[in-house]
Amino acid sequence: MTMPSATIRLQTPDDQPALQYLNECAFGPGRFARTAYRVRENSVRDPRLNLCMELDGVMVGAMDLTPVTVGDVPGALLLGPLIVSGDHQSLGHGLRLMLYGLKRAKDLGYRIVILVGDLPYYLRAGFCPIPRGRIELPGPVDPARLLYAELVPGALEEYSGLIRGMRDPSNVD
Ligand SMILES: CC(C)(COP(=O)(O)OP(=O)(O)OC[C@H]1O[C@@H](n2cnc3c(N)ncnc32)[C@H](O)[C@@H]1OP(=O)(O)O)[C@@H](O)C(=O)NCCC(=O)NCCS
């Protein structure tokens, strides 16, 4: 049996109800209190990096990469949320969405991606723990879950300090 392949595309305003439904199912109302959620809400998005995945016209996954500054240095992205709907999980969609997004972000000139998540999952996309105390979010986060992936070799060296939402995502150089 061959599996139908899912399509990755940019999110549009019409996708908002389906995206909200995915978020609600994955995280429930508690998502609004998460530190990473609050940073994202305070940042201008880069619409070139808000992705979703469709299968037979149904949205089955989504991932955002939000521009942030780290210690006032631009060129960084905060990954999340990454969601694949319950009945489509463990088919490789999450990894595919993530690798596609990382490649796209690199091509757009971004230098590093940071996220809060489970290392055993994100390891397979090349994420590692950020050395303790080097980079912080403005709220409580388990430091073992604060991960990074360099899009440019050695980029971590350029980034230390507090992560904040970014106002001008076009300036990534
Ligand atoms: C995490 C998530 C996006 C993975 O999507 P997916 O399409 O199922 O992922 P993949 O198919 O690429 O990988 C599946 C594998 O990852 C493993 N995995 C999933 N979540 C994991 C986690 N938190 N920690 C460790 N492994 C995990 C699965 O067990 C599976 O393992 P297998 O390959 O040995 O069977 C999806 O489970 C999801 O939407 N979860 C709810 C929302 C969430 O927690 N998002 C991440 C934080 S923002």
The ligand as a Tripos MOL2 file, in Angstrom:
@<TRIPOS>MOLECULE
LIG
   48    50     1     0     0
SMALL
NO_CHARGES

@<TRIPOS>ATOM
      1 C1          5.5210   16.0650   18.5860 C.3       1 LIG1
      2 C2          4.7640   15.8510   17.2640 C.3       1 LIG1
      3 C3          4.7310   17.1590   16.4740 C.3       1 LIG1
      4 C4          5.4710   14.7590   16.4630 C.3       1 LIG1
      5 O1          4.8330   14.6570   15.2010 O.3       1 LIG1
      6 P1          4.9200   13.3050   14.3380 P.3       1 LIG1
      7 O2          4.4830   13.6050   12.9550 O.co2     1 LIG1
      8 O3          4.2170   12.2170   15.0540 O.co2     1 LIG1
      9 O4          6.4980   13.0490   14.4010 O.3       1 LIG1
     10 P2          7.3670   12.0520   13.5400 P.3       1 LIG1
     11 O5          6.4760   11.1290   12.7600 O.co2     1 LIG1
     12 O6          8.3410   12.8690   12.8140 O.co2     1 LIG1
     13 O7          8.1360   11.2390   14.6600 O.3       1 LIG1
     14 C5          7.4370   10.3170   15.4230 C.3       1 LIG1
     15 C6          8.3700    9.7180   16.4560 C.3       1 LIG1
     16 O8          8.6830   10.7220   17.4350 O.3       1 LIG1
     17 C7          8.3740   10.2110   18.7140 C.3       1 LIG1
     18 N1          7.9540   11.3500   19.5620 N.ar      1 LIG1
     19 C8          6.8720   12.1050   19.4280 C.ar      1 LIG1
     20 N2          6.8350   13.0360   20.4140 N.ar      1 LIG1
     21 C9          7.9270   12.8060   21.1770 C.ar      1 LIG1
     22 C10         8.4410   13.4190   22.3450 C.ar      1 LIG1
     23 N3          7.8260   14.4600   22.9210 N.pl3     1 LIG1
     24 N4          9.6170   12.9480   22.8550 N.ar      1 LIG1
     25 C11        10.2560   11.9010   22.2800 C.ar      1 LIG1
     26 N5          9.8050   11.2850   21.1630 N.ar      1 LIG1
     27 C12         8.6550   11.7300   20.6300 C.ar      1 LIG1
     28 C13         7.2470    9.2260   18.4650 C.3       1 LIG1
     29 O9          7.1320    8.3010   19.4990 O.3       1 LIG1
     30 C14         7.7290    8.5710   17.1760 C.3       1 LIG1
     31 O10         8.7420    7.6420   17.4700 O.3       1 LIG1
     32 P3          9.0830    6.4290   16.4510 P.3       1 LIG1
     33 O11         9.6270    7.0610   15.1980 O.co2     1 LIG1
     34 O12        10.1380    5.6590   17.1880 O.co2     1 LIG1
     35 O13         7.7990    5.7280   16.2360 O.co2     1 LIG1
     36 C15         3.3150   15.3790   17.5410 C.3       1 LIG1
     37 O14         3.3690   14.2190   18.3450 O.3       1 LIG1
     38 C16         2.4340   16.4180   18.2040 C.2       1 LIG1
     39 O15         1.8250   17.2500   17.5250 O.2       1 LIG1
     40 N6          2.3270   16.3600   19.5500 N.am      1 LIG1
     41 C17         1.4880   17.2850   20.2720 C.3       1 LIG1
     42 C18         2.0260   18.6940   20.2300 C.3       1 LIG1
     43 C19         3.4580   18.7690   20.7410 C.2       1 LIG1
     44 O16         3.7800   18.2550   21.8090 O.2       1 LIG1
     45 N7          4.3000   19.4710   19.9710 N.am      1 LIG1
     46 C20         5.6920   19.6480   20.2940 C.3       1 LIG1
     47 C21         5.9540   20.7930   21.1860 C.3       1 LIG1
     48 S1          5.7610   22.3530   20.3970 S.3       1 LIG1
@<TRIPOS>BOND
     1     1     2 1
     2     2     3 1
     3     2     4 1
     4     2    36 1
     5     4     5 1
     6     5     6 1
     7     6     7 2
     8     6     8 1
     9     6     9 1
    10     9    10 1
    11    10    11 2
    12    10    12 1
    13    10    13 1
    14    13    14 1
    15    14    15 1
    16    15    16 1
    17    15    30 1
    18    16    17 1
    19    17    18 1
    20    17    28 1
    21    18    19 ar
    22    18    27 ar
    23    19    20 ar
    24    20    21 ar
    25    21    22 ar
    26    21    27 ar
    27    22    23 1
    28    22    24 ar
    29    24    25 ar
    30    25    26 ar
    31    26    27 ar
    32    28    29 1
    33    28    30 1
    34    30    31 1
    35    31    32 1
    36    32    33 2
    37    32    34 1
    38    32    35 1
    39    36    37 1
    40    36    38 1
    41    38    39 2
    42    38    40 1
    43    40    41 1
    44    41    42 1
    45    42    43 1
    46    43    44 2
    47    43    45 1
    48    45    46 1
    49    46    47 1
    50    47    48 1
@<TRIPOS>SUBSTRUCTURE
     1 LIG1         1 GROUP 0 **** ****
